[in-house]
């Protein structure tokens, strides 16, 4: 029985974001990982070694996208590549020195994106859309990661979303020889089961993540709407790491209006400045909006699988 597995993880950090997507296919018996990271506006001394949470991935990291070029993001990047096998790194703007250091560390390919440019990657049943915003003095990468090529008419999807603490944190990759991760969380944890996108709406599945990093959402929201319009229906998670005090709910409303019948998950680091008003706004927009604050004690995992409807009907 062929099954396609995926696992979105937002690690338990209070500044910035460390996101991963793990992909595996039961027929191919192999998997891979892609990541997005950026630092926060303030570095938290207690989390100076947070890269350890991602250290020792069982799978190669085929793609690592860095949200911005601030000192904290670059430091996290270099620590990460020293501990993991990374095939490709995507950077915003011009970082010649960092690019050389990455190549010395064993990274096969380094891409430096200029403001206004875009990049598309696709592997197996997952896609990545990356756009660069800003100026030469300061640029930001926004990324969407979600399924592609899954036919909702022939495939069913089951996905669950849960918080995890340090005792439950697992590897970002999916071990095809030992799928105990999903079973353990399903048996001994409270979680949301997301099956609303299985309805016959024609819009497909909504299992993707929108990584906004430290970009000014208020300043670039119109450009983001245009650039990511094609994947609007697929956005389930919205990750914002910058100063949310300067963020309004316009972009969130644009995403939610496409799939009003579904839960949407806002992932914020607990170290964000003045989250209270923003959280109130998000929660008041829709009863289906959920907010998670990641921190030292809490991360978020959204994992699931696609399986043929024919197999379920037998």
PLY file of the C-alpha trace (Angstrom):
ply
format ascii 1.0
element vertex 314
property float x
property float y
property float z
element edge 313
property int vertex1
property int vertex2
end_header
0.00 0.00 0.00
1.74 3.17 -1.19
1.64 6.04 1.30
3.20 9.49 1.06
4.26 10.95 4.41
5.02 14.54 5.39
5.99 16.29 8.63
6.03 20.06 9.22
7.97 21.03 12.34
8.45 24.42 14.02
11.13 23.91 16.62
10.83 25.08 20.22
12.69 28.39 19.99
11.59 31.77 21.37
13.47 33.91 18.82
13.22 33.57 15.05
12.13 30.30 13.48
13.65 26.92 12.71
11.25 25.10 10.38
11.62 21.76 8.65
9.58 19.62 6.29
10.27 15.91 6.22
9.11 13.92 3.18
9.01 10.15 2.62
7.39 7.70 0.21
6.67 4.11 1.25
7.37 2.86 -2.27
10.78 4.52 -2.58
11.76 3.64 1.00
13.69 6.87 1.37
13.10 10.38 2.59
14.61 13.84 2.73
14.40 17.10 4.68
14.25 20.80 3.74
14.54 23.70 6.19
13.96 27.43 6.64
15.62 29.43 9.39
16.09 32.98 10.51
17.17 34.67 13.72
15.08 36.94 15.89
15.58 40.61 16.58
17.16 39.70 19.92
19.30 36.66 20.59
18.29 34.58 23.60
21.38 33.39 25.55
19.53 30.30 26.79
19.02 29.23 23.18
22.53 29.83 21.92
22.74 26.14 21.07
19.30 25.65 19.54
20.88 24.24 16.40
21.32 21.05 18.42
17.59 20.45 17.97
18.27 19.89 14.29
21.70 18.34 14.66
22.25 14.85 13.35
19.41 14.62 10.83
19.13 11.06 9.62
18.28 12.39 6.17
20.23 14.78 4.01
18.99 18.34 4.10
18.46 18.93 0.40
17.43 22.59 0.77
18.11 25.20 3.46
16.61 28.68 3.02
17.80 31.59 5.17
15.16 34.25 5.84
17.50 37.24 6.12
21.15 38.17 6.40
21.32 39.45 9.96
24.17 38.26 12.18
22.01 35.85 14.19
20.62 34.15 11.07
24.09 33.70 9.58
25.46 32.33 12.85
22.64 29.80 13.06
23.23 28.87 9.43
26.94 28.17 9.93
26.32 26.11 13.05
23.69 24.13 11.20
25.83 23.21 8.18
28.66 22.09 10.47
26.40 19.46 12.03
24.31 18.34 9.03
24.78 17.25 5.42
23.33 20.16 3.44
23.12 20.02 -0.34
21.88 23.54 -1.16
21.65 26.86 0.70
19.61 29.85 -0.50
20.62 33.30 0.82
19.06 36.75 0.43
21.33 39.37 -1.12
25.08 39.29 -1.62
27.02 37.18 0.91
30.28 36.27 -0.83
32.20 35.54 2.39
29.41 33.37 3.78
29.08 31.56 0.44
32.77 30.65 0.50
32.52 29.39 4.08
29.50 27.28 3.16
31.32 25.67 0.27
34.27 24.88 2.54
31.80 23.26 4.96
30.65 20.88 2.20
27.54 22.62 0.82
27.30 21.64 -2.85
25.37 24.67 -4.10
24.87 28.21 -2.76
22.27 30.51 -4.34
22.28 34.25 -3.61
18.94 35.82 -4.53
18.58 39.48 -5.45
15.55 41.59 -4.45
12.74 41.00 -6.95
13.94 37.53 -7.93
12.17 34.22 -7.40
13.11 30.55 -7.19
11.06 27.39 -7.60
12.11 23.92 -6.44
10.18 20.66 -6.64
10.96 17.13 -5.52
8.66 14.11 -5.28
5.27 15.48 -4.17
6.49 18.71 -2.48
7.20 22.18 -3.89
9.00 25.31 -2.71
8.26 28.84 -3.91
10.77 31.45 -2.75
10.65 35.20 -3.38
13.19 37.85 -2.37
12.00 41.27 -1.15
13.74 44.41 0.06
16.80 46.29 -1.19
20.49 45.61 -1.68
21.05 47.01 1.81
18.61 44.59 3.41
16.64 41.76 1.81
14.32 38.99 3.00
13.27 35.59 1.69
9.64 34.46 1.97
8.99 30.79 1.27
5.97 28.59 0.69
6.36 24.82 1.13
3.50 22.49 0.25
2.30 19.53 -1.74
2.19 19.36 -5.51
0.77 16.79 -7.88
-1.55 15.17 -5.34
-4.94 14.48 -6.94
-7.63 15.11 -4.33
-10.08 13.05 -6.41
-8.06 9.86 -5.96
-6.11 10.49 -2.73
-7.26 10.94 0.87
-5.31 12.95 3.43
-5.09 12.73 7.19
-3.12 15.37 9.09
-2.79 16.15 12.78
-1.34 19.23 14.47
0.11 19.10 17.96
2.47 20.91 20.27
5.53 19.13 21.61
7.98 19.74 24.43
11.61 18.78 24.81
10.72 15.25 25.92
8.70 14.61 22.74
10.89 16.37 20.17
11.89 13.96 17.41
14.04 13.99 14.31
12.86 16.31 11.49
13.13 13.43 9.04
10.78 10.47 8.63
12.25 7.04 9.34
10.49 4.60 7.01
11.77 1.68 9.05
10.27 3.02 12.26
7.11 5.14 12.07
6.63 5.14 15.84
6.74 8.96 15.92
3.23 9.45 14.51
1.83 6.49 16.42
3.24 7.70 19.74
1.91 11.23 19.32
-1.49 9.91 18.23
-1.82 7.61 21.22
-0.42 9.76 23.99
-1.07 13.38 23.10
-3.88 15.86 22.52
-3.98 17.15 18.95
-6.15 18.61 16.18
-7.21 16.27 13.37
-7.44 18.14 10.06
-9.71 16.45 7.51
-11.82 19.38 6.33
-9.79 19.65 3.14
-10.99 16.16 2.14
-14.34 17.69 1.20
-15.27 17.76 -2.47
-14.58 21.47 -2.97
-12.16 21.20 -5.88
-9.55 23.27 -4.02
-7.27 20.38 -3.13
-5.37 19.85 0.09
-4.23 22.52 2.52
-1.08 21.22 4.22
1.49 23.89 3.32
3.47 26.43 5.31
4.08 30.12 4.59
7.38 31.29 6.11
7.45 35.09 6.35
10.52 35.48 8.55
11.37 39.00 9.67
9.89 40.78 6.66
7.60 43.77 7.22
4.26 42.16 6.41
2.48 45.52 6.36
4.96 46.94 3.83
5.12 43.95 1.48
1.69 42.32 1.89
0.42 43.39 -1.55
3.51 42.03 -3.30
3.27 38.78 -1.33
-0.39 38.36 -2.32
0.54 38.63 -5.99
3.59 36.38 -5.84
1.91 33.60 -3.84
-1.62 33.79 -5.24
-1.33 30.39 -6.96
-0.72 28.59 -3.65
-3.16 30.59 -1.53
-5.52 27.62 -1.14
-2.70 25.44 0.17
-1.52 27.58 3.11
-2.29 25.97 6.46
0.53 27.42 8.63
1.61 31.08 8.75
4.96 31.71 10.45
5.87 35.30 11.43
9.03 36.08 13.40
9.42 39.86 13.20
7.87 42.63 15.27
4.18 41.72 15.08
3.30 45.08 16.61
3.93 46.46 13.12
1.91 43.68 11.48
-1.78 43.82 10.67
-4.12 40.95 9.83
-4.60 41.83 6.15
-2.44 39.00 4.83
-4.01 36.50 7.21
-7.50 37.53 6.11
-6.48 37.06 2.48
-5.31 33.51 3.24
-8.30 32.57 5.40
-10.92 33.82 2.94
-9.85 31.16 0.48
-10.55 28.26 2.89
-12.94 29.56 5.54
-13.99 26.04 6.49
-10.50 25.05 7.66
-8.33 25.69 10.71
-5.33 27.96 10.10
-2.31 27.93 12.40
-0.27 31.04 13.20
3.19 30.19 14.51
4.92 32.98 16.46
8.09 32.88 18.58
7.29 33.84 22.15
10.11 36.40 22.01
8.23 38.52 19.46
7.57 42.05 20.73
4.00 42.89 21.81
2.17 39.83 20.50
-0.98 40.47 22.53
-2.86 42.81 20.21
-1.91 40.82 17.12
-3.06 37.55 18.68
-6.36 39.15 19.67
-6.85 40.37 16.11
-6.09 36.97 14.60
-8.39 35.11 16.97
-11.22 37.60 16.49
-11.08 37.26 12.68
-12.20 33.64 12.72
-13.11 30.95 15.22
-10.98 28.57 13.15
-7.74 30.50 13.67
-5.23 28.94 16.05
-2.15 30.62 17.54
0.93 28.79 18.82
3.78 30.57 20.58
6.98 28.57 20.23
9.54 28.81 23.00
11.92 26.75 25.05
9.03 24.61 26.33
6.90 24.29 23.20
7.23 23.58 19.48
4.64 22.64 16.85
4.41 19.58 14.60
1.91 19.02 11.78
2.33 15.59 10.24
0.22 13.42 8.00
0.00 11.25 4.93
-1.72 10.82 1.57
-3.25 7.48 0.67
-5.30 6.19 -2.26
-9.08 6.45 -1.83
-9.39 3.04 -3.54
-7.51 1.41 -0.70
-9.93 2.92 1.82
-12.97 1.70 -0.09
-11.97 -1.97 -0.15
0 1
1 2
2 3
3 4
4 5
5 6
6 7
7 8
8 9
9 10
10 11
11 12
12 13
13 14
14 15
15 16
16 17
17 18
18 19
19 20
20 21
21 22
22 23
23 24
24 25
25 26
26 27
27 28
28 29
29 30
30 31
31 32
32 33
33 34
34 35
35 36
36 37
37 38
38 39
39 40
40 41
41 42
42 43
43 44
44 45
45 46
46 47
47 48
48 49
49 50
50 51
51 52
52 53
53 54
54 55
55 56
56 57
57 58
58 59
59 60
60 61
61 62
62 63
63 64
64 65
65 66
66 67
67 68
68 69
69 70
70 71
71 72
72 73
73 74
74 75
75 76
76 77
77 78
78 79
79 80
80 81
81 82
82 83
83 84
84 85
85 86
86 87
87 88
88 89
89 90
90 91
91 92
92 93
93 94
94 95
95 96
96 97
97 98
98 99
99 100
100 101
101 102
102 103
103 104
104 105
105 106
106 107
107 108
108 109
109 110
110 111
111 112
112 113
113 114
114 115
115 116
116 117
117 118
118 119
119 120
120 121
121 122
122 123
123 124
124 125
125 126
126 127
127 128
128 129
129 130
130 131
131 132
132 133
133 134
134 135
135 136
136 137
137 138
138 139
139 140
140 141
141 142
142 143
143 144
144 145
145 146
146 147
147 148
148 149
149 150
150 151
151 152
152 153
153 154
154 155
155 156
156 157
157 158
158 159
159 160
160 161
161 162
162 163
163 164
164 165
165 166
166 167
167 168
168 169
169 170
170 171
171 172
172 173
173 174
174 175
175 176
176 177
177 178
178 179
179 180
180 181
181 182
182 183
183 184
184 185
185 186
186 187
187 188
188 189
189 190
190 191
191 192
192 193
193 194
194 195
195 196
196 197
197 198
198 199
199 200
200 201
201 202
202 203
203 204
204 205
205 206
206 207
207 208
208 209
209 210
210 211
211 212
212 213
213 214
214 215
215 216
216 217
217 218
218 219
219 220
220 221
221 222
222 223
223 224
224 225
225 226
226 227
227 228
228 229
229 230
230 231
231 232
232 233
233 234
234 235
235 236
236 237
237 238
238 239
239 240
240 241
241 242
242 243
243 244
244 245
245 246
246 247
247 248
248 249
249 250
250 251
251 252
252 253
253 254
254 255
255 256
256 257
257 258
258 259
259 260
260 261
261 262
262 263
263 264
264 265
265 266
266 267
267 268
268 269
269 270
270 271
271 272
272 273
273 274
274 275
275 276
276 277
277 278
278 279
279 280
280 281
281 282
282 283
283 284
284 285
285 286
286 287
287 288
288 289
289 290
290 291
291 292
292 293
293 294
294 295
295 296
296 297
297 298
298 299
299 300
300 301
301 302
302 303
303 304
304 305
305 306
306 307
307 308
308 309
309 310
310 311
311 312
312 313
